[in-house]
Amino acid sequence: MQQLKHRIGLLQLMVGNRPPAKIPIPVPPSRLAKSNEPRSHPLQLNEQGQILEAAIEAAANAILKS
């Protein structure tokens, strides 16, 4: 029994406390990527999107200027 505990202790030292392995999973292409047709017009932002875009630009400019 003592020998088993010693071996387990050695294995833990060799392996260490590692997080579980992450297995990559292929992600299928989006529906937009599948379409070979060129867009006739760019996507338009709604009012909330325009406000968010302006806020992001203002924050980025403030960071760059500081």
Beta strands, then each sheet from edge to edge (+ up, - down):
end
